[in-house]
Amino acid sequence: NWTTGEVARGQGYYDTAPLRVTEAMKNAQQPFVSGVAVPSTSLSASPSIAIQNLQPNTSYYYLTQSVDSSGNVSVTLPRTFRTD
């Protein structure tokens, strides 16, 4: 789960390798993010996603992306988590 400043469509990305992010260069173009994409199910100011089939005792990189109704994109910096 994460919080946005307004209603937005959210998406998360994750991978066991560091994520690569390429900035968008033109209007209405979204940035490229490597890894597995997991979209949120609806527009919300508190998007959430569920990640399935994670491997035990494994480190993952992740980030979140939100796009509002005007097409403005916000991407967080990559972070990590580890499964038990």
N, C-alpha and C positions, 0 to 999 in steps of 0.2 A: 504494500500500500504506500502511496505517497500523496501529497497535497499540492494542488495547483492554485494559482490566484484567481482562476475563473474556470468555468466548465470547459473541459478539453477531452480529446480522445487520447488515451495513454497507451504506451507500448513499452515493454521491457525487453532487454537483450541480455543474453548470458552465454558464457562459454568457459571452458577450462583454460583456454589460451587468452592472453591479453586482447581486449577488444580494440579494433581499429575504427576510428571515426573520421570521415571526410566531410568537411563543411559544405553546405549547399552554396551554389554559386549564382543561381538565378532565382527570380521570383517564382513562388509556388513549387520550388524544388526542395525536396527534403534531404537532409544529410544521409550519407551512407554509413551504416554501422554493421560491422561484422558480427558473427555469432548467431545464435538462435533467437528469432523474434517471437515474442508472445504478446498479442494484443489484449487490451482490456475489453470487457464485454459491452461497455456503453460509455456515453459521454458523462463525465462526472468531474467535480472539483476534488474528488478523492479517488483517483483510479486505483484499481488493484488487479493483480494478475496471479495466476496459480502456475507454478512450474512443476512439471511432472517428471518422474523417472530420474531423479538426481542420484548420482553414485555416492555410496558412503565414503567417508574419510577423504573427501575431495575438495580442493579449493576451486571456487568459481569467481569469475569476473562478471560484473553486471553494471548496467546503467538504465536509466529510464528516459523516455522521450514523451513529450506532451505536445499536441497540436490543437490550438483553439479554433473557433469557428471562422476566424479571419485568416487562418493559415499560418499564424505565427508559431514557430517551433522553439521548444526549450528542451535541451538535452543536459542531463547531469554529467558530472565527471564520473569515470568508471571507478567502482569500488569492488571490494571482494567480500565473500563469505565462505565459510567452510562447513561442510556437512559432518555429522557425527558418524 
